[in-house]
Amino acid sequence: MKISRVDHFDDTAFGAWHAAAREGVGAGRFDPPLFSAAQSAVAFRAADGPYDYEIYGAFVDGRIVGTVRLELPKHDNLNLADIEIAVVPAHRRQGIGTALFAHIEARVAELGRTSLFGVVNQPIGADEVPGVGFATRCGLTRRNIEMRRALDLPVADELLDRLEAKAAEKIGDYRLVTWTGPCPDEHAEQYAHLKSLLMSEAPVGDMDYEAEVWDVARLRADEKKAADQGRDILTVIAVAPDGVIAGHTQIGVSREGEHRAFQWDTLVLPEHRGHRLGLALKVANQRALQAGYPKHTSIETWNAVQNGPMVSVNLELGFREVERYEEWQRG
């Protein structure tokens, strides 16, 4: 076996690496939400993105049987290295994952990164997956648990009407603003600031993770990446009477191919909670999704298990549990 870096700007090499990564990451999971090779290439190759990427393969007889993806924040969390290790099922239990971890551990140390982060996905109702023992042996500890949930579409208009009326009882003078695609210029500076608050305001358990740095340039780069991946972003913001953006929610949808949407960020600032803004935001964006993308048949979301208010909103909409998304960290 040989471990070597893969050139993610080489379409052929990247395609082979991505196929092996998908096979390894997706094995044993329920309909895992995995990017296509083209979508992944957009993210990995974006010069103006917030991360640098390195990818590695474990080769046996010229074929990739194990993969590593190394994601390195460029603007914040400069001590952190986000790693994803995958081994195709037919080559597991042969020490390949352990060898890949040793290789990437040395590379991370060389880069001066002192904290490792990784995810273990645990299907609901399944026995403990091997990733738990592997992460433990690598010295990582479980720091936070999110639940992946799915919702079949469309949601009945009667339910959306009822939830909208429930939100209206508390929303007061807040108003909702909706858009698809790039954020309007008049909201961009405030909206970028709101995005920077997500990691400090949303529950992250015992994760050692600092607030992300967002400005208008990063916002525009993120929007461009989504567009280049063939995705539209549906956004709703709640604007307070004084003009401050009090909260937001986003849904990502593919313009072609996949008929599954993804709930991205949802955040209401602490000083504006208690007005059912989270419910109002999500109902409004659900309506926008169903009106604009009627071929989409499901939407998925992730929430920290301790995020009671947002979990409650999702349960009211009808989301069901699919998978535990466990966040592990060392250092």
C-alpha positions, 0 to 999 in steps of 0.5 A: 500500500502506498499513501500519496497526495492527490491533485484535486485540480486533475479531473481524472485523479480527482474523479477516482479519489472522489468515487472511493471517498463516496463509497467509503463515506456512504457505506452502511448509511441511509441515503447519505447526502454526498456532493457530486464530484463536480460540486466537490471540485468547486469547493476544493478549487475555490481560491477565494473560499474560506478553506484550503484543501488537501486530499490523499489516497491509499493506493493498492495495485494502482487503485484508491482504496482509502481516502483522506480529506483535509480542510484547513480554515484560512480566516479563523480557527487557525489551529484546527484541521478538519479531517475525513477518513474513508476506506472502501468496505472491501478493504476494511480491517486491514490497517488502512484507516490507521495508516491514513490517520498516521499520515495525516496526523504527521501532515497536520503537525507539519502545518502547525495545526494543534486541533483535529476535528472529525465526524462519525455518522451513526444511523438511527437504530443501528449498532455502534459503527466502527468509526466510534472505536476508530476515533477513540483510538485516534485520541479524539473525544465526542464533543457534540451530537447533532441529529440529521432529520428528513421531511417529505415534501410537500408539507400540507398547506393546512399545516403551514397555515396553522404554524404561520398563524401560531407564529403571527401571535408573537411576531409583533412588528418584525417583518420578513424579507425573502430572496433567492440567490445573492443577498441584496446589497442593502442587507449584505453587511448586516447579513455577513455579521449575522453569519459570523455569529452562528458558531458562537450563538448556536449550541456546539456542546464541548467543541473548542471552536471560535466564531467564524470571520465573515465579511461581505467578501466571504458572503459573496464567495460563498454565494458564488460557490453555491451558484457554481455548484448548481445550487440556489440559496433561499433566504428569509430574514427577520427585520426588527422595527429598528432595522436590525436583522434579528434572524435568518434561515437558509435552504440550499436547492439543486437546480438540476438532478437531486430533488432533495433540499438542505436546510442550512443555517437558522439563527435568531439572535438572543435579544430577539428570541421569544417572538416565534421568529424561528417558526415564522422564518422556517414556515416562510422559507418552506413556502418559498421552497415548495412554490419555486421547486415543486419537483423536490421531494424532501428536505434535510436538516441538522440540529444539536440535540440540546437545541430544544427550540429549533428541534421543536420547530422541526418536529412541528413541521414533521421532520423525522430522525435519520442519523446521529451526526457526532462531532469528535475533536482532539486538542 
